[in-house]
């Protein structure tokens, strides 16, 4: 099994991994040590959210399906 990372790569795109093994969200909520890498991951999630919201419904659903499929690899 391959090691999970904070990002998923498919179709020439990079998206934040919803199952980020670094648990950035937990550390940010509960006051754990936050690194610059954590901030980069958090910023990429915000950017991905903004991108998904701007897509039309059909394309958004396709992206979500691609993210889920890539996450399972």
N, CA, C and O atoms as a Maestro MAE file, in Angstrom:
{
 s_m_m2io_version
 :::
 2.0.0
}

f_m_ct {
 s_m_title
 :::
 protein
 m_atom[292] {
  # First column is atom index #
  i_m_mmod_type
  r_m_x_coord
  r_m_y_coord
  r_m_z_coord
  i_m_residue_number
  s_m_chain_name
  s_m_pdb_residue_name
  s_m_pdb_atom_name
  i_m_atomic_number
  :::
  1 25 0.856 -1.194 0.000 1 A "UNK " " N  " 7
  2 3 0.000 0.000 0.000 1 A "UNK " " CA " 6
  3 2 0.890 1.241 0.000 1 A "UNK " " C  " 6
  4 15 1.873 1.299 0.739 1 A "UNK " " O  " 8
  5 25 0.556 2.215 -0.810 2 A "UNK " " N  " 7
  6 3 1.354 3.429 -0.881 2 A "UNK " " CA " 6
  7 2 1.033 4.359 0.291 2 A "UNK " " C  " 6
  8 15 -0.068 4.344 0.840 2 A "UNK " " O  " 8
  9 25 2.025 5.163 0.653 3 A "UNK " " N  " 7
  10 3 1.863 6.109 1.743 3 A "UNK " " CA " 6
  11 2 0.922 7.236 1.318 3 A "UNK " " C  " 6
  12 15 1.041 7.765 0.213 3 A "UNK " " O  " 8
  13 25 -0.010 7.601 2.195 4 A "UNK " " N  " 7
  14 3 -0.914 8.712 1.891 4 A "UNK " " CA " 6
  15 2 -0.180 10.032 2.080 4 A "UNK " " C  " 6
  16 15 0.700 10.159 2.931 4 A "UNK " " O  " 8
  17 25 -0.557 10.993 1.282 5 A "UNK " " N  " 7
  18 3 0.044 12.321 1.362 5 A "UNK " " CA " 6
  19 2 -1.059 13.363 1.510 5 A "UNK " " C  " 6
  20 15 -2.246 13.037 1.483 5 A "UNK " " O  " 8
  21 25 -0.661 14.594 1.664 6 A "UNK " " N  " 7
  22 3 -1.626 15.683 1.826 6 A "UNK " " CA " 6
  23 2 -2.279 16.088 0.520 6 A "UNK " " C  " 6
  24 15 -3.227 16.874 0.521 6 A "UNK " " O  " 8
  25 25 -1.777 15.554 -0.621 7 A "UNK " " N  " 7
  26 3 -2.309 15.944 -1.920 7 A "UNK " " CA " 6
  27 2 -2.585 14.736 -2.795 7 A "UNK " " C  " 6
  28 15 -1.907 13.713 -2.696 7 A "UNK " " O  " 8
  29 25 -3.591 14.865 -3.656 8 A "UNK " " N  " 7
  30 3 -3.937 13.851 -4.638 8 A "UNK " " CA " 6
  31 2 -3.586 14.397 -6.018 8 A "UNK " " C  " 6
  32 15 -3.746 15.590 -6.276 8 A "UNK " " O  " 8
  33 25 -3.112 13.532 -6.895 9 A "UNK " " N  " 7
  34 3 -2.714 13.944 -8.244 9 A "UNK " " CA " 6
  35 2 -3.444 13.074 -9.255 9 A "UNK " " C  " 6
  36 15 -3.347 11.848 -9.197 9 A "UNK " " O  " 8
  37 25 -4.178 13.692 -10.187 10 A "UNK " " N  " 7
  38 3 -4.857 12.970 -11.253 10 A "UNK " " CA " 6
  39 2 -5.211 13.940 -12.368 10 A "UNK " " C  " 6
  40 15 -5.433 15.127 -12.125 10 A "UNK " " O  " 8
  41 25 -5.262 13.434 -13.579 11 A "UNK " " N  " 7
  42 3 -5.619 14.239 -14.764 11 A "UNK " " CA " 6
  43 2 -4.849 15.556 -14.835 11 A "UNK " " C  " 6
  44 15 -5.400 16.572 -15.258 11 A "UNK " " O  " 8
  45 25 -3.581 15.546 -14.423 12 A "UNK " " N  " 7
  46 3 -2.774 16.757 -14.471 12 A "UNK " " CA " 6
  47 2 -3.139 17.788 -13.419 12 A "UNK " " C  " 6
  48 15 -2.699 18.935 -13.493 12 A "UNK " " O  " 8
  49 25 -3.947 17.384 -12.431 13 A "UNK " " N  " 7
  50 3 -4.374 18.301 -11.377 13 A "UNK " " CA " 6
  51 2 -3.846 17.831 -10.023 13 A "UNK " " C  " 6
  52 15 -3.537 16.654 -9.835 13 A "UNK " " O  " 8
  53 25 -3.750 18.764 -9.095 14 A "UNK " " N  " 7
  54 3 -3.397 18.457 -7.712 14 A "UNK " " CA " 6
  55 2 -4.495 19.015 -6.824 14 A "UNK " " C  " 6
  56 15 -4.866 20.184 -6.935 14 A "UNK " " O  " 8
  57 25 -5.016 18.161 -5.937 15 A "UNK " " N  " 7
  58 3 -6.077 18.558 -5.016 15 A "UNK " " CA " 6
  59 2 -5.673 18.149 -3.604 15 A "UNK " " C  " 6
  60 15 -4.958 17.161 -3.437 15 A "UNK " " O  " 8
  61 25 -6.114 18.883 -2.587 16 A "UNK " " N  " 7
  62 3 -5.835 18.459 -1.219 16 A "UNK " " CA " 6
  63 2 -6.521 17.126 -0.933 16 A "UNK " " C  " 6
  64 15 -7.628 16.878 -1.411 16 A "UNK " " O  " 8
  65 25 -5.880 16.292 -0.173 17 A "UNK " " N  " 7
  66 3 -6.419 14.984 0.179 17 A "UNK " " CA " 6
  67 2 -7.376 15.120 1.363 17 A "UNK " " C  " 6
  68 15 -6.956 15.535 2.443 17 A "UNK " " O  " 8
  69 25 -8.661 14.778 1.180 18 A "UNK " " N  " 7
  70 3 -9.617 14.902 2.279 18 A "UNK " " CA " 6
  71 2 -9.258 14.053 3.501 18 A "UNK " " C  " 6
  72 15 -9.698 14.352 4.611 18 A "UNK " " O  " 8
  73 25 -8.475 13.015 3.309 19 A "UNK " " N  " 7
  74 3 -8.075 12.183 4.451 19 A "UNK " " CA " 6
  75 2 -6.612 12.441 4.796 19 A "UNK " " C  " 6
  76 15 -5.839 11.510 5.022 19 A "UNK " " O  " 8
  77 25 -6.248 13.716 4.832 20 A "UNK " " N  " 7
  78 3 -4.890 14.137 5.134 20 A "UNK " " CA " 6
  79 2 -4.391 13.435 6.395 20 A "UNK " " C  " 6
  80 15 -4.963 13.614 7.471 20 A "UNK " " O  " 8
  81 25 -3.328 12.638 6.271 21 A "UNK " " N  " 7
  82 3 -2.846 11.888 7.438 21 A "UNK " " CA " 6
  83 2 -2.206 12.761 8.508 21 A "UNK " " C  " 6
  84 15 -1.969 12.292 9.622 21 A "UNK " " O  " 8
  85 25 -1.928 14.005 8.197 22 A "UNK " " N  " 7
  86 3 -1.275 14.889 9.165 22 A "UNK " " CA " 6
  87 2 -2.241 15.484 10.181 22 A "UNK " " C  " 6
  88 15 -1.822 16.116 11.150 22 A "UNK " " O  " 8
  89 25 -3.528 15.282 9.957 23 A "UNK " " N  " 7
  90 3 -4.558 15.768 10.877 23 A "UNK " " CA " 6
  91 2 -4.410 17.268 11.164 23 A "UNK " " C  " 6
  92 15 -4.484 17.710 12.311 23 A "UNK " " O  " 8
  93 25 -4.202 18.026 10.102 24 A "UNK " " N  " 7
  94 3 -4.033 19.467 10.218 24 A "UNK " " CA " 6
  95 2 -5.241 20.109 10.899 24 A "UNK " " C  " 6
  96 15 -5.090 20.968 11.767 24 A "UNK " " O  " 8
  97 25 -6.425 19.687 10.500 25 A "UNK " " N  " 7
  98 3 -7.641 20.272 11.078 25 A "UNK " " CA " 6
  99 2 -7.661 20.105 12.591 25 A "UNK " " C  " 6
  100 15 -7.982 21.048 13.314 25 A "UNK " " O  " 8
  101 25 -7.321 18.922 13.072 26 A "UNK " " N  " 7
  102 3 -7.339 18.668 14.519 26 A "UNK " " CA " 6
  103 2 -6.373 19.606 15.243 26 A "UNK " " C  " 6
  104 15 -6.727 20.202 16.261 26 A "UNK " " O  " 8
  105 25 -5.158 19.735 14.719 27 A "UNK " " N  " 7
  106 3 -4.173 20.607 15.370 27 A "UNK " " CA " 6
  107 2 -4.613 22.063 15.342 27 A "UNK " " C  " 6
  108 15 -4.375 22.801 16.298 27 A "UNK " " O  " 8
  109 25 -5.249 22.480 14.259 28 A "UNK " " N  " 7
  110 3 -5.678 23.872 14.181 28 A "UNK " " CA " 6
  111 2 -6.823 24.154 15.159 28 A "UNK " " C  " 6
  112 15 -6.880 25.227 15.761 28 A "UNK " " O  " 8
  113 25 -7.718 23.205 15.313 29 A "UNK " " N  " 7
  114 3 -8.851 23.401 16.216 29 A "UNK " " CA " 6
  115 2 -8.430 23.308 17.677 29 A "UNK " " C  " 6
  116 15 -8.878 24.097 18.510 29 A "UNK " " O  " 8
  117 25 -7.574 22.348 17.983 30 A "UNK " " N  " 7
  118 3 -7.243 22.060 19.380 30 A "UNK " " CA " 6
  119 2 -5.907 22.637 19.830 30 A "UNK " " C  " 6
  120 15 -5.419 22.304 20.910 30 A "UNK " " O  " 8
  121 25 -5.319 23.490 19.018 31 A "UNK " " N  " 7
  122 3 -4.137 24.222 19.446 31 A "UNK " " CA " 6
  123 2 -2.833 23.456 19.395 31 A "UNK " " C  " 6
  124 15 -1.907 23.769 20.143 31 A "UNK " " O  " 8
  125 25 -2.740 22.466 18.534 32 A "UNK " " N  " 7
  126 3 -1.467 21.778 18.372 32 A "UNK " " CA " 6
  127 2 -0.467 22.666 17.659 32 A "UNK " " C  " 6
  128 15 -0.816 23.754 17.202 32 A "UNK " " O  " 8
  129 25 0.766 22.214 17.561 33 A "UNK " " N  " 7
  130 3 1.797 22.989 16.881 33 A "UNK " " CA " 6
  131 2 1.484 23.073 15.392 33 A "UNK " " C  " 6
  132 15 1.327 22.052 14.723 33 A "UNK " " O  " 8
  133 25 1.395 24.295 14.882 34 A "UNK " " N  " 7
  134 3 1.071 24.539 13.477 34 A "UNK " " CA " 6
  135 2 2.356 24.923 12.746 34 A "UNK " " C  " 6
  136 15 3.068 25.839 13.159 34 A "UNK " " O  " 8
  137 25 2.640 24.217 11.661 35 A "UNK " " N  " 7
  138 3 3.831 24.506 10.867 35 A "UNK " " CA " 6
  139 2 3.441 25.287 9.618 35 A "UNK " " C  " 6
  140 15 2.257 25.425 9.307 35 A "UNK " " O  " 8
  141 25 4.429 25.790 8.915 36 A "UNK " " N  " 7
  142 3 4.156 26.463 7.641 36 A "UNK " " CA " 6
  143 2 3.549 25.485 6.650 36 A "UNK " " C  " 6
  144 15 2.711 25.869 5.834 36 A "UNK " " O  " 8
  145 25 3.967 24.215 6.713 37 A "UNK " " N  " 7
  146 3 3.379 23.185 5.855 37 A "UNK " " CA " 6
  147 2 1.897 23.005 6.142 37 A "UNK " " C  " 6
  148 15 1.096 22.828 5.224 37 A "UNK " " O  " 8
  149 25 1.530 23.051 7.438 38 A "UNK " " N  " 7
  150 3 0.119 22.949 7.810 38 A "UNK " " CA " 6
  151 2 -0.670 24.102 7.216 38 A "UNK " " C  " 6
  152 15 -1.777 23.907 6.715 38 A "UNK " " O  " 8
  153 25 -0.106 25.299 7.267 39 A "UNK " " N  " 7
  154 3 -0.790 26.466 6.705 39 A "UNK " " CA " 6
  155 2 -0.950 26.328 5.199 39 A "UNK " " C  " 6
  156 15 -1.967 26.741 4.641 39 A "UNK " " O  " 8
  157 25 0.045 25.752 4.539 40 A "UNK " " N  " 7
  158 3 -0.046 25.526 3.097 40 A "UNK " " CA " 6
  159 2 -1.166 24.542 2.781 40 A "UNK " " C  " 6
  160 15 -1.933 24.754 1.843 40 A "UNK " " O  " 8
  161 25 -1.263 23.470 3.557 41 A "UNK " " N  " 7
  162 3 -2.336 22.494 3.353 41 A "UNK " " CA " 6
  163 2 -3.694 23.158 3.589 41 A "UNK " " C  " 6
  164 15 -4.620 22.973 2.799 41 A "UNK " " O  " 8
  165 25 -3.816 23.929 4.672 42 A "UNK " " N  " 7
  166 3 -5.082 24.609 4.966 42 A "UNK " " CA " 6
  167 2 -5.451 25.583 3.846 42 A "UNK " " C  " 6
  168 15 -6.611 25.646 3.439 42 A "UNK " " O  " 8
  169 25 -4.489 26.331 3.355 43 A "UNK " " N  " 7
  170 3 -4.750 27.280 2.266 43 A "UNK " " CA " 6
  171 2 -5.183 26.545 1.000 43 A "UNK " " C  " 6
  172 15 -6.043 27.030 0.265 43 A "UNK " " O  " 8
  173 25 -4.595 25.387 0.744 44 A "UNK " " N  " 7
  174 3 -4.975 24.646 -0.462 44 A "UNK " " CA " 6
  175 2 -6.392 24.101 -0.345 44 A "UNK " " C  " 6
  176 15 -7.103 24.017 -1.347 44 A "UNK " " O  " 8
  177 25 -6.816 23.725 0.868 45 A "UNK " " N  " 7
  178 3 -8.204 23.296 1.058 45 A "UNK " " CA " 6
  179 2 -9.154 24.451 0.785 45 A "UNK " " C  " 6
  180 15 -10.197 24.256 0.160 45 A "UNK " " O  " 8
  181 25 -8.813 25.640 1.237 46 A "UNK " " N  " 7
  182 3 -9.670 26.802 0.992 46 A "UNK " " CA " 6
  183 2 -9.737 27.110 -0.502 46 A "UNK " " C  " 6
  184 15 -10.801 27.439 -1.025 46 A "UNK " " O  " 8
  185 25 -8.612 27.003 -1.176 47 A "UNK " " N  " 7
  186 3 -8.582 27.243 -2.614 47 A "UNK " " CA " 6
  187 2 -9.403 26.197 -3.362 47 A "UNK " " C  " 6
  188 15 -10.147 26.532 -4.284 47 A "UNK " " O  " 8
  189 25 -9.271 24.929 -2.966 48 A "UNK " " N  " 7
  190 3 -10.031 23.856 -3.613 48 A "UNK " " CA " 6
  191 2 -11.533 24.058 -3.403 48 A "UNK " " C  " 6
  192 15 -12.323 23.857 -4.327 48 A "UNK " " O  " 8
  193 25 -11.925 24.453 -2.198 49 A "UNK " " N  " 7
  194 3 -13.337 24.709 -1.924 49 A "UNK " " CA " 6
  195 2 -13.861 25.814 -2.834 49 A "UNK " " C  " 6
  196 15 -14.931 25.687 -3.430 49 A "UNK " " O  " 8
  197 25 -13.098 26.894 -2.933 50 A "UNK " " N  " 7
  198 3 -13.509 28.016 -3.788 50 A "UNK " " CA " 6
  199 2 -13.661 27.544 -5.232 50 A "UNK " " C  " 6
  200 15 -14.623 27.910 -5.906 50 A "UNK " " O  " 8
  201 25 -12.714 26.731 -5.711 51 A "UNK " " N  " 7
  202 3 -12.774 26.216 -7.082 51 A "UNK " " CA " 6
  203 2 -14.005 25.339 -7.281 51 A "UNK " " C  " 6
  204 15 -14.708 25.481 -8.281 51 A "UNK " " O  " 8
  205 25 -14.273 24.435 -6.343 52 A "UNK " " N  " 7
  206 3 -15.432 23.546 -6.485 52 A "UNK " " CA " 6
  207 2 -16.749 24.317 -6.500 52 A "UNK " " C  " 6
  208 15 -17.660 23.981 -7.255 52 A "UNK " " O  " 8
  209 25 -16.845 25.342 -5.672 53 A "UNK " " N  " 7
  210 3 -18.072 26.137 -5.615 53 A "UNK " " CA " 6
  211 2 -18.315 26.873 -6.929 53 A "UNK " " C  " 6
  212 15 -19.464 27.063 -7.327 53 A "UNK " " O  " 8
  213 25 -17.260 27.283 -7.598 54 A "UNK " " N  " 7
  214 3 -17.387 28.039 -8.851 54 A "UNK " " CA " 6
  215 2 -17.724 27.164 -10.056 54 A "UNK " " C  " 6
  216 15 -18.185 27.675 -11.077 54 A "UNK " " O  " 8
  217 25 -17.502 25.849 -9.952 55 A "UNK " " N  " 7
  218 3 -17.779 24.954 -11.074 55 A "UNK " " CA " 6
  219 2 -19.274 24.737 -11.248 55 A "UNK " " C  " 6
  220 15 -20.045 24.853 -10.296 55 A "UNK " " O  " 8
  221 25 -19.677 24.417 -12.482 56 A "UNK " " N  " 7
  222 3 -21.068 24.042 -12.689 56 A "UNK " " CA " 6
  223 2 -21.287 22.672 -12.027 56 A "UNK " " C  " 6
  224 15 -20.329 21.945 -11.765 56 A "UNK " " O  " 8
  225 25 -22.536 22.333 -11.765 57 A "UNK " " N  " 7
  226 3 -22.862 21.127 -10.993 57 A "UNK " " CA " 6
  227 2 -22.290 19.850 -11.617 57 A "UNK " " C  " 6
  228 15 -21.787 18.982 -10.903 57 A "UNK " " O  " 8
  229 25 -22.364 19.737 -12.925 58 A "UNK " " N  " 7
  230 3 -21.878 18.521 -13.598 58 A "UNK " " CA " 6
  231 2 -20.367 18.360 -13.425 58 A "UNK " " C  " 6
  232 15 -19.884 17.280 -13.083 58 A "UNK " " O  " 8
  233 25 -19.632 19.437 -13.662 59 A "UNK " " N  " 7
  234 3 -18.179 19.391 -13.533 59 A "UNK " " CA " 6
  235 2 -17.776 19.192 -12.075 59 A "UNK " " C  " 6
  236 15 -16.840 18.446 -11.785 59 A "UNK " " O  " 8
  237 25 -18.478 19.855 -11.157 60 A "UNK " " N  " 7
  238 3 -18.194 19.704 -9.727 60 A "UNK " " CA " 6
  239 2 -18.353 18.250 -9.303 60 A "UNK " " C  " 6
  240 15 -17.503 17.707 -8.597 60 A "UNK " " O  " 8
  241 25 -19.440 17.624 -9.734 61 A "UNK " " N  " 7
  242 3 -19.673 16.222 -9.374 61 A "UNK " " CA " 6
  243 2 -18.576 15.329 -9.941 61 A "UNK " " C  " 6
  244 15 -18.135 14.386 -9.283 61 A "UNK " " O  " 8
  245 25 -18.136 15.625 -11.161 62 A "UNK " " N  " 7
  246 3 -17.045 14.854 -11.774 62 A "UNK " " CA " 6
  247 2 -15.769 14.989 -10.943 62 A "UNK " " C  " 6
  248 15 -15.093 13.995 -10.681 62 A "UNK " " O  " 8
  249 25 -15.438 16.217 -10.527 63 A "UNK " " N  " 7
  250 3 -14.237 16.442 -9.716 63 A "UNK " " CA " 6
  251 2 -14.328 15.699 -8.385 63 A "UNK " " C  " 6
  252 15 -13.356 15.079 -7.952 63 A "UNK " " O  " 8
  253 25 -15.482 15.760 -7.742 64 A "UNK " " N  " 7
  254 3 -15.656 15.074 -6.458 64 A "UNK " " CA " 6
  255 2 -15.467 13.575 -6.636 64 A "UNK " " C  " 6
  256 15 -14.823 12.934 -5.805 64 A "UNK " " O  " 8
  257 25 -16.009 13.011 -7.691 65 A "UNK " " N  " 7
  258 3 -15.842 11.577 -7.971 65 A "UNK " " CA " 6
  259 2 -14.371 11.261 -8.217 65 A "UNK " " C  " 6
  260 15 -13.884 10.227 -7.760 65 A "UNK " " O  " 8
  261 25 -13.648 12.133 -8.933 66 A "UNK " " N  " 7
  262 3 -12.227 11.924 -9.193 66 A "UNK " " CA " 6
  263 2 -11.415 11.984 -7.901 66 A "UNK " " C  " 6
  264 15 -10.506 11.182 -7.689 66 A "UNK " " O  " 8
  265 25 -11.752 12.937 -7.047 67 A "UNK " " N  " 7
  266 3 -11.053 13.058 -5.751 67 A "UNK " " CA " 6
  267 2 -11.274 11.807 -4.924 67 A "UNK " " C  " 6
  268 15 -10.333 11.274 -4.337 67 A "UNK " " O  " 8
  269 25 -12.503 11.337 -4.873 68 A "UNK " " N  " 7
  270 3 -12.802 10.120 -4.099 68 A "UNK " " CA " 6
  271 2 -12.064 8.917 -4.656 68 A "UNK " " C  " 6
  272 15 -11.538 8.106 -3.894 68 A "UNK " " O  " 8
  273 25 -12.017 8.790 -5.974 69 A "UNK " " N  " 7
  274 3 -11.317 7.667 -6.599 69 A "UNK " " CA " 6
  275 2 -9.824 7.741 -6.319 69 A "UNK " " C  " 6
  276 15 -9.207 6.726 -5.995 69 A "UNK " " O  " 8
  277 25 -9.234 8.922 -6.439 70 A "UNK " " N  " 7
  278 3 -7.802 9.087 -6.190 70 A "UNK " " CA " 6
  279 2 -7.462 8.840 -4.723 70 A "UNK " " C  " 6
  280 15 -6.392 8.322 -4.402 70 A "UNK " " O  " 8
  281 25 -8.373 9.210 -3.848 71 A "UNK " " N  " 7
  282 3 -8.165 9.035 -2.407 71 A "UNK " " CA " 6
  283 2 -8.074 7.553 -2.039 71 A "UNK " " C  " 6
  284 15 -7.380 7.186 -1.091 71 A "UNK " " O  " 8
  285 25 -8.773 6.710 -2.787 72 A "UNK " " N  " 7
  286 3 -8.802 5.277 -2.501 72 A "UNK " " CA " 6
  287 2 -7.543 4.555 -2.959 72 A "UNK " " C  " 6
  288 15 -7.317 3.413 -2.558 72 A "UNK " " O  " 8
  289 25 -6.723 5.185 -3.783 73 A "UNK " " N  " 7
  290 3 -5.513 4.534 -4.305 73 A "UNK " " CA " 6
  291 2 -4.507 4.286 -3.221 73 A "UNK " " C  " 6
  292 15 -3.433 3.747 -3.487 73 A "UNK " " O  " 8
  :::
 }
 m_bond[291] {
  # First column is bond index #
  i_m_from
  i_m_to
  i_m_order
  :::
  1 1 2 1
  2 2 3 1
  3 3 4 2
  4 3 5 1
  5 5 6 1
  6 6 7 1
  7 7 8 2
  8 7 9 1
  9 9 10 1
  10 10 11 1
  11 11 12 2
  12 11 13 1
  13 13 14 1
  14 14 15 1
  15 15 16 2
  16 15 17 1
  17 17 18 1
  18 18 19 1
  19 19 20 2
  20 19 21 1
  21 21 22 1
  22 22 23 1
  23 23 24 2
  24 23 25 1
  25 25 26 1
  26 26 27 1
  27 27 28 2
  28 27 29 1
  29 29 30 1
  30 30 31 1
  31 31 32 2
  32 31 33 1
  33 33 34 1
  34 34 35 1
  35 35 36 2
  36 35 37 1
  37 37 38 1
  38 38 39 1
  39 39 40 2
  40 39 41 1
  41 41 42 1
  42 42 43 1
  43 43 44 2
  44 43 45 1
  45 45 46 1
  46 46 47 1
  47 47 48 2
  48 47 49 1
  49 49 50 1
  50 50 51 1
  51 51 52 2
  52 51 53 1
  53 53 54 1
  54 54 55 1
  55 55 56 2
  56 55 57 1
  57 57 58 1
  58 58 59 1
  59 59 60 2
  60 59 61 1
  61 61 62 1
  62 62 63 1
  63 63 64 2
  64 63 65 1
  65 65 66 1
  66 66 67 1
  67 67 68 2
  68 67 69 1
  69 69 70 1
  70 70 71 1
  71 71 72 2
  72 71 73 1
  73 73 74 1
  74 74 75 1
  75 75 76 2
  76 75 77 1
  77 77 78 1
  78 78 79 1
  79 79 80 2
  80 79 81 1
  81 81 82 1
  82 82 83 1
  83 83 84 2
  84 83 85 1
  85 85 86 1
  86 86 87 1
  87 87 88 2
  88 87 89 1
  89 89 90 1
  90 90 91 1
  91 91 92 2
  92 91 93 1
  93 93 94 1
  94 94 95 1
  95 95 96 2
  96 95 97 1
  97 97 98 1
  98 98 99 1
  99 99 100 2
  100 99 101 1
  101 101 102 1
  102 102 103 1
  103 103 104 2
  104 103 105 1
  105 105 106 1
  106 106 107 1
  107 107 108 2
  108 107 109 1
  109 109 110 1
  110 110 111 1
  111 111 112 2
  112 111 113 1
  113 113 114 1
  114 114 115 1
  115 115 116 2
  116 115 117 1
  117 117 118 1
  118 118 119 1
  119 119 120 2
  120 119 121 1
  121 121 122 1
  122 122 123 1
  123 123 124 2
  124 123 125 1
  125 125 126 1
  126 126 127 1
  127 127 128 2
  128 127 129 1
  129 129 130 1
  130 130 131 1
  131 131 132 2
  132 131 133 1
  133 133 134 1
  134 134 135 1
  135 135 136 2
  136 135 137 1
  137 137 138 1
  138 138 139 1
  139 139 140 2
  140 139 141 1
  141 141 142 1
  142 142 143 1
  143 143 144 2
  144 143 145 1
  145 145 146 1
  146 146 147 1
  147 147 148 2
  148 147 149 1
  149 149 150 1
  150 150 151 1
  151 151 152 2
  152 151 153 1
  153 153 154 1
  154 154 155 1
  155 155 156 2
  156 155 157 1
  157 157 158 1
  158 158 159 1
  159 159 160 2
  160 159 161 1
  161 161 162 1
  162 162 163 1
  163 163 164 2
  164 163 165 1
  165 165 166 1
  166 166 167 1
  167 167 168 2
  168 167 169 1
  169 169 170 1
  170 170 171 1
  171 171 172 2
  172 171 173 1
  173 173 174 1
  174 174 175 1
  175 175 176 2
  176 175 177 1
  177 177 178 1
  178 178 179 1
  179 179 180 2
  180 179 181 1
  181 181 182 1
  182 182 183 1
  183 183 184 2
  184 183 185 1
  185 185 186 1
  186 186 187 1
  187 187 188 2
  188 187 189 1
  189 189 190 1
  190 190 191 1
  191 191 192 2
  192 191 193 1
  193 193 194 1
  194 194 195 1
  195 195 196 2
  196 195 197 1
  197 197 198 1
  198 198 199 1
  199 199 200 2
  200 199 201 1
  201 201 202 1
  202 202 203 1
  203 203 204 2
  204 203 205 1
  205 205 206 1
  206 206 207 1
  207 207 208 2
  208 207 209 1
  209 209 210 1
  210 210 211 1
  211 211 212 2
  212 211 213 1
  213 213 214 1
  214 214 215 1
  215 215 216 2
  216 215 217 1
  217 217 218 1
  218 218 219 1
  219 219 220 2
  220 219 221 1
  221 221 222 1
  222 222 223 1
  223 223 224 2
  224 223 225 1
  225 225 226 1
  226 226 227 1
  227 227 228 2
  228 227 229 1
  229 229 230 1
  230 230 231 1
  231 231 232 2
  232 231 233 1
  233 233 234 1
  234 234 235 1
  235 235 236 2
  236 235 237 1
  237 237 238 1
  238 238 239 1
  239 239 240 2
  240 239 241 1
  241 241 242 1
  242 242 243 1
  243 243 244 2
  244 243 245 1
  245 245 246 1
  246 246 247 1
  247 247 248 2
  248 247 249 1
  249 249 250 1
  250 250 251 1
  251 251 252 2
  252 251 253 1
  253 253 254 1
  254 254 255 1
  255 255 256 2
  256 255 257 1
  257 257 258 1
  258 258 259 1
  259 259 260 2
  260 259 261 1
  261 261 262 1
  262 262 263 1
  263 263 264 2
  264 263 265 1
  265 265 266 1
  266 266 267 1
  267 267 268 2
  268 267 269 1
  269 269 270 1
  270 270 271 1
  271 271 272 2
  272 271 273 1
  273 273 274 1
  274 274 275 1
  275 275 276 2
  276 275 277 1
  277 277 278 1
  278 278 279 1
  279 279 280 2
  280 279 281 1
  281 281 282 1
  282 282 283 1
  283 283 284 2
  284 283 285 1
  285 285 286 1
  286 286 287 1
  287 287 288 2
  288 287 289 1
  289 289 290 1
  290 290 291 1
  291 291 292 2
  :::
 }
}
